Amino acid sequence: MATGMASSMLNGERAVVLLFVSSILYSTRISLLYEGLSFSLLTIFALFVEISVESYGSAFPFKTRPGASSGILLGAVTLPGVAISKLIQLSRALSVHEVGVEEVEFIRLQYWATSTTCLCVLVFLCFMCHHESKKTNSVSLHNDCHMKFSISSIALFIAVCYLSFSAKSSSKWNMALTLLWIVCHGVAAVKFIQHVLNTFPACASFGEALLVTAGFVVYFGDMFACTTARLSSIAYGVERSEINTIIQVCLLKTFIQLKYFSESLISFYIQGMLLGLLIIPILFKSILKKWELYMTMTSSNTEVKRSTIFYLCLAFILLSIVPLWMQFVQDFHVHPFLWVLKFVFSEPHKRLSLCVYWVAVICASVLRFYNISKNSKIERILLRKYYHLVAVLMFVPAVIFQPLFLNLAFGAALGVFLVLEIIRVWRIWPLGAVVHKFMNAFTDHRDSDLLIVSHFSLLLGCALPIWMSSGFNDRPLAPFAGILSLGIGDTMASMVGYKYGVLRWSKTGKKTVEGTAAGITSVLAACSALLPLLAATGHMFTQHWLSLLMAVIVSGLLEAYTAQLDNAFIPLIFYSLLCL
């Protein structure tokens, strides 16, 4: 009976996630003891909350994506796992004096902000479970045990966090300010995840919403902190000219410092652009409300006027507000868009040729696949995987030969996707209906008319490992984590599993053992081909085959077992394990 209960609690997805966590903890150094302990506590508490939430079924007021598990454990450990893996990587560099202490401390702060964000959301979900148990009159002893366990986990996490900062901080005032800042992340995350789940019902599981929430809160929290530091002259993070990536490495040669400076400006440019695009719906909606009476009284050409307002808001935000903010915080001496043009034309033959290649591949593949989707009975899941192969064709040459330009191109593509999704959702004339019709040709059960996220997850799945590998990186395959796992592993697993799969991992699932084996084998083969190619282009890295094998197996098993949006989770899990 106990064995049956344990097996029901530890399903395939949870077992793979615990294997992922164990791999990180095994590689954690003694200098990261507090971070390792807190990560363990977060994992245990997330597992407890997931079991509790799933035991109440549909009793929660939030409507999550049908057919998906809660995914709370996976969502809670993914981003903290990425942060602690990056800490492990930087700790190796610190031991051989390739980075400064400031870089490690900044990523440590990001880890605590991320893990606290996830913890506060878990506390919120735990509170909702307790509220539901009172409504259903569950056994009081059972509830008391749950409450004691929750309070103990939270108290231990807070104690470990305090000890970590008290051991590193030279001032109690700075430590108090830092802890307050971290707590603010958690409060913002609780508010934001409620907004996401209420605004986009049935579009995401709890785990997917938690991943998005933690990412947004930490990303834009960092942006807000940098702006506040600029206004108040308070030091924040590292003495740096960037937001996302660490570029201050004292022992590097001048040309490498210039390369990292370009990386930081690209990263900063992308951050400002994304903030502006996310502000556009708010501005557009507020202007529409004020103009509602006028548009009602002059009903002729209402759609055209509404579209005109949108495009004016878009131009105003991107050409005025965003550049002003970037010039203020980052000290851009020219307009950011002029800086982008200057950057592109600094190597016109290579970068413009790459643009021509990308446009040709996109036009040929999109037109071909769209015609197939209308006229063929081919399975949509296979049709979507062709885009994964297109991503390999487009991104692999750029990662090897033009990584800086690819960083910028990813940001531009993400901006275009955001604008098109806003146009589709708001039905902005004249593109709204066209974009909606085209995007619907490639949707699956994880998308809805309200929100289509598959193309975002594929783009970000390929881009995030490359963005996070900026700065110091001693693992050659880490930037390729998204391309390898999605473009090759996921594609081969789906194709082989669909055509030849017989043995299924579970009675209710569609994933097959043959597909998973094909995905793992194809990724290992691609890694074997990439490493000599990278060595031939002058990259000097180290990559342990044991850690590589573990990373490939864990990410492959996660693809087989998870019901979450694998394009979002698998690249981050794979990247984290490759950094170890």
Secondary structure, 3 states (H helix, E strand, C coil): CHHHHHHHHCCHHHHHHHHHHHHHHHHCCHHHHHHHHHHHHHHHHHHHHHHHHHHCHHHCCCCCCCCCCCCHHHHHHHHHHHHHHHHHHHHHHHHCCCCCHHHHHHHHHHHHHHHHHHHHHHHHHHHHHHHHHHHCCCCHHHHHHHHHHHHHHHHHHHHHHHHHHHHHCCCHHHHHHHHHHHHHHHHHHHHHHHHHHHHCCCCCCHHHHHHHHHHHHHHHHHHHHHHHHHHHCCCCCCCCCCCCCCCCCCCCCHHHHHHHHHHHHHHHHHHHHHHHHHHHHHHHHHHHHHHHHHHHHCCCCHHHHHHHHHHHHHHHHHHHHHHHHHHHHHCCCCCHHHHHHHHHCCCHHHHHHHHHHHHHHHHHHHHHHHHHHHHCCCCHHHHHHHHHHHHHHHHHHHHHHCHHHHHHHHHHHHHHHHHHHHHHHHCCCCCHHHHHHHHHCCCCCCCCCCCCCHHHHHHHHHHHHHHHCCCCCCCCCHHHHHHHHHHHHHHHHHHHHHHHCCCECCCCCCCEHHHHHHHHHHHHHHHHHHHHHHHHCCCCCCCCHHHHHHHHHHHHHHHHHCCCCHHHHHHHHHHHHHCC
